[in-house]
Amino acid sequence: MGYKKTNKTATQVADEIKETITNKFLECLDKGKIPWRQTWNSSSSGFLKSDGKSYSFLNTLLLALGGGTVGEYVTLKAIEERTHTSVKDGTVWQFFERGADGKPVKGHRVYFYTRVEYKRKNADGTLMLDSDGNTVKGYYPLLKASTVWQVGAQVHIPLKFEKKDVVKHNNNPIYNVEKIVMEYQAREGLKINFLDNVTPAYNPTADAVHIPHIEEYETSEAYYADLLHEVAHSSGHEKRLKRDLAKMDRKSYSYEELIAEICSCCIMHDQGINTDEYDTLSEAYVQGWAKSLRSDKTIVEKACRAAIKAAEYIYGNKV
């Protein structure tokens, strides 16, 4: 079970990876499901890499979409190291769950960026040198894929890192989320208007969020999910992350909604809040997203990265 050699360029491989990610999301959108909501509803947090660190938001989503659950995921190399076995002599495969065909089960694909170093050149093609005469190096991110297996479910080795317990906040209001929003509001000068019978919205011209009173929602979780969605829009204001909210066609609007929705779910998830009772968005939104996704195979990756950037900004970790 080795890796296949390919004559494709790094760019071609990266494009194929992005298309694979997008297609996974499209399968859910075509069924009227919001994949990132389904992920948090069913699994909360605790998708851990073999070093005990959490997976990125995008990889957590993809692991859950692929049927994975909260737990620890390991690479083939990590399995070899922990069991003192080898792929070369075949001893490593004794720890794997077997499929109906008797072969080791297939793992999950995860994606990551690696930093590739290169020597920078001048306009005339000569190497760029610094003041000491040393070659100036540059770096660019390269998207790569890796296969991992879930400990316990797919590979039978001892857990090294136990899954994290998630504290659920059912109080009303949810003070930890309230604190995040209020600190962001004070820091950025954002206006938040609490109104009766209003549709949640963000006005970039006035730099103001309009939101119903919390009492108008069935649950406090639904209220904060909406509030964070609109606050996420405000992070794109020209004086913040500059996502050009003023002039948007249908595709751009769908993309911005995608960013805001993922950002909202990301923060709710990060705060350990269960959103089971929060209704998914309208079918029209879902279809709008699906249409945009088909026209641009990189949009999921871009939206997830923009959503994480927005979440970091809201938290105060300006990027």
C-alpha positions in Angstrom: 0.0 0.0 0.0 2.5 2.6 -1.2 2.2 6.0 -2.8 1.7 6.2 -6.6 4.3 8.2 -8.5 3.0 11.0 -10.7 4.3 13.1 -13.5 1.9 16.0 -12.6 3.2 19.3 -11.5 2.7 20.5 -7.9 0.1 23.0 -9.1 -1.8 20.3 -10.9 -1.8 18.1 -7.8 -2.9 21.1 -5.6 -5.8 21.9 -8.0 -6.9 18.3 -7.9 -6.9 18.4 -4.1 -9.0 21.5 -4.1 -11.5 19.9 -6.5 -11.7 16.8 -4.2 -12.4 19.0 -1.2 -15.1 21.0 -3.1 -16.8 17.8 -4.4 -17.1 16.5 -0.8 -18.9 19.7 0.2 -21.1 19.7 -2.9 -22.4 16.2 -2.1 -23.7 17.6 1.2 -25.1 20.8 -0.3 -26.9 18.9 -3.0 -28.7 17.0 -0.2 -29.7 20.3 1.4 -27.2 19.8 4.3 -24.7 22.4 5.7 -21.6 20.3 6.2 -19.9 22.5 8.8 -23.1 22.6 10.9 -23.5 18.8 10.7 -19.9 18.4 11.8 -20.3 20.4 15.0 -23.8 19.0 15.7 -22.6 15.5 15.6 -19.1 15.6 16.9 -18.3 18.8 18.7 -14.5 19.1 19.1 -11.6 16.8 19.7 -10.2 15.8 16.3 -6.5 15.3 17.2 -3.4 14.7 15.2 -0.7 12.2 16.2 1.2 14.9 18.0 -1.9 15.8 20.1 -2.6 19.1 18.4 -6.0 19.8 16.9 -6.6 19.6 13.1 -7.3 22.7 11.2 -11.0 23.7 10.8 -11.1 22.6 7.2 -9.5 19.1 8.0 -11.9 18.7 11.0 -14.8 19.2 8.6 -13.4 16.8 6.0 -12.7 14.1 8.6 -16.3 14.3 9.9 -17.7 14.4 6.3 -15.7 11.2 5.7 -17.4 9.4 8.6 -14.7 10.1 11.2 -15.6 10.9 14.8 -13.9 12.7 17.7 -10.6 11.0 18.5 -7.0 10.7 17.5 -5.8 10.2 13.9 -2.3 8.9 13.0 -0.2 8.7 9.9 1.4 5.5 8.7 4.7 6.8 9.9 3.3 7.4 13.4 1.9 3.9 13.5 5.3 2.4 12.5 7.0 4.4 15.3 4.5 3.5 18.0 4.3 -0.2 17.2 8.0 -0.6 16.2 6.9 -2.3 12.9 7.5 -1.6 9.3 5.7 -1.2 6.0 8.6 -2.8 4.2 8.2 -6.2 5.8 4.4 -5.9 6.2 4.3 -6.2 9.9 2.5 -2.8 10.4 -0.7 -4.1 8.7 -1.5 -6.4 11.6 -2.9 -3.4 13.6 -5.4 -2.3 10.9 -9.1 -3.0 10.8 -10.0 -5.1 7.7 -12.6 -4.4 5.2 -15.0 -6.9 3.6 -12.3 -7.7 1.0 -9.9 -8.6 3.8 -7.6 -5.7 3.0 -6.7 -2.9 5.5 -9.3 -0.2 5.6 -8.7 3.0 3.7 -7.8 6.0 5.7 -9.0 9.6 5.6 -7.4 12.2 3.5 -6.2 15.4 5.2 -4.6 18.5 3.6 -1.9 20.8 4.7 0.4 23.5 3.5 4.2 23.0 3.5 6.6 25.8 3.0 8.8 25.5 -0.1 12.0 27.4 -0.3 13.4 28.9 -3.5 16.2 31.4 -4.5 14.8 34.8 -5.5 15.9 36.3 -8.8 16.1 39.8 -10.1 14.2 41.0 -13.2 17.2 40.1 -15.4 17.2 36.5 -14.2 20.3 36.8 -11.9 20.2 35.6 -8.3 19.1 38.2 -5.8 21.8 38.9 -3.2 21.6 40.7 0.2 24.1 43.3 1.5 26.4 40.5 2.6 26.4 38.8 -0.7 24.2 35.9 0.4 21.5 34.5 -1.8 18.1 35.9 -0.9 15.6 33.1 -0.3 11.8 33.2 -0.8 9.1 30.9 0.3 5.7 29.8 -1.1 3.0 27.6 0.3 2.4 24.2 -1.4 -0.9 22.3 -0.7 -0.2 18.6 0.0 -2.3 15.6 1.0 -1.7 12.9 3.6 -3.6 9.8 4.7 -4.5 9.2 8.4 -6.4 6.5 10.3 -8.5 6.9 13.4 -7.1 5.2 16.4 -9.5 2.6 17.8 -11.9 2.6 14.8 -9.5 1.9 12.0 -6.2 1.1 13.6 -5.9 -0.8 16.8 -3.1 0.8 18.8 -3.2 2.5 22.2 -4.3 6.1 22.3 -1.6 8.5 23.0 -3.8 11.6 23.4 -7.3 11.3 24.9 -10.1 13.2 23.3 -11.0 16.5 24.9 -14.1 17.0 27.0 -16.4 19.7 25.7 -18.1 21.9 28.2 -21.6 22.8 27.0 -23.0 26.2 28.0 -26.8 26.2 28.2 -27.1 29.4 30.3 -28.8 32.4 28.9 -27.0 34.6 28.0 -23.9 32.6 27.0 -21.4 34.8 28.8 -18.2 33.6 27.1 -19.6 34.4 23.6 -21.1 37.6 24.9 -17.7 38.7 26.2 -16.1 38.0 22.8 -18.7 40.1 20.9 -18.7 42.9 23.4 -14.9 43.2 23.4 -14.8 43.2 19.6 -17.6 45.8 19.5 -15.7 48.1 21.9 -12.3 47.6 20.2 -13.6 48.2 16.7 -16.3 50.8 17.3 -19.0 48.5 15.8 -22.6 49.5 16.4 -25.0 46.6 17.4 -28.6 47.6 17.4 -31.0 45.3 19.2 -34.4 45.7 17.6 -37.9 44.2 17.7 -39.0 42.0 14.7 -35.9 42.8 12.6 -34.1 40.5 10.2 -30.5 40.0 11.3 -28.2 42.0 9.0 -25.0 44.0 8.8 -24.9 47.4 7.2 -21.3 48.2 6.0 -22.1 51.8 5.2 -23.2 52.5 8.8 -20.8 49.8 10.2 -23.8 48.5 12.2 -25.3 45.1 13.0 -29.1 44.8 13.4 -30.2 41.9 15.5 -33.5 40.9 17.2 -33.5 40.7 21.0 -32.4 37.4 22.4 -35.9 36.8 23.7 -37.1 36.5 20.1 -35.1 33.3 19.5 -36.1 29.8 20.5 -32.7 29.2 22.0 -29.7 31.3 23.1 -27.5 29.2 20.8 -29.6 30.2 17.8 -29.3 33.9 18.8 -25.5 33.8 19.2 -25.1 31.9 16.0 -26.9 34.7 14.2 -25.1 37.4 16.0 -21.7 35.9 15.3 -22.7 35.5 11.6 -23.4 39.3 11.3 -20.4 40.2 13.3 -18.3 38.0 10.9 -19.6 40.2 8.1 -18.4 43.3 9.9 -14.8 41.9 10.0 -14.7 42.3 6.2 -15.3 46.1 6.4 -12.7 48.2 4.5 -11.1 49.4 7.8 -10.7 45.8 8.9 -10.0 42.8 6.6 -11.2 44.6 3.4 -13.4 42.0 1.8 -15.2 44.6 -0.4 -18.7 44.3 1.0 -20.1 47.2 -0.9 -20.2 45.9 -4.5 -21.1 42.2 -4.7 -22.7 40.1 -7.5 -24.6 36.9 -6.7 -21.5 34.8 -6.6 -19.6 37.2 -4.3 -22.7 37.5 -2.1 -22.9 33.7 -1.7 -19.1 33.6 -1.0 -19.4 36.2 1.7 -22.3 34.4 3.3 -20.3 31.2 3.2 -17.4 33.0 5.1 -19.7 34.4 7.7 -21.5 31.2 8.3 -18.3 29.1 8.7 -16.8 31.8 11.0 -19.9 31.8 13.2 -19.8 28.0 13.5 -16.1 28.1 14.1 -16.4 30.4 17.1 -19.4 28.5 18.5 -17.5 25.3 18.2 -14.4 26.8 19.7 -16.4 27.8 22.7 -17.8 24.3 23.1 -21.4 25.2 22.3 -23.8 22.6 20.9 -25.9 24.0 18.0 -28.3 21.0 17.6 -31.4 23.2 17.9 -30.2 25.9 15.5 -32.0 25.5 12.1 -29.9 25.3 9.0 -30.1 28.2 6.6 -32.7 28.3 3.7 -32.5 26.1 0.7 -32.0 29.2 -1.5 -28.8 29.9 0.3 -27.6 26.4 0.0 -28.3 26.3 -3.7 -26.6 29.7 -4.1 -23.5 28.3 -2.5 -23.6 25.1 -4.6 -23.8 27.2 -7.8 -20.8 29.3 -6.7 -18.8 26.2 -5.7 -19.3 24.6 -9.1 -18.1 27.8 -10.9 -14.9 28.0 -8.8 -13.3 24.8 -7.4 -11.1 26.7 -5.0 -14.0 28.6 -3.2 -14.3 26.2 -0.3 -10.6 26.4 0.6 -10.7 30.2 0.2 -13.8 30.6 2.3 -12.5 28.4 5.1 -9.2 30.4 5.2 -11.1 33.7 5.1 -13.5 32.5 7.9 -10.6 31.5 10.1 -9.0 34.9 9.5 -12.2 36.6 10.4 -12.5 34.5 13.6 -9.0 35.4 14.6 -9.7 39.0 14.0 -12.9 38.9 16.1 -10.9 37.3 18.9 -8.4 40.1 18.7 -5.6 38.2 17.1 -5.3 40.6 14.2 -3.7 39.1 11.1 
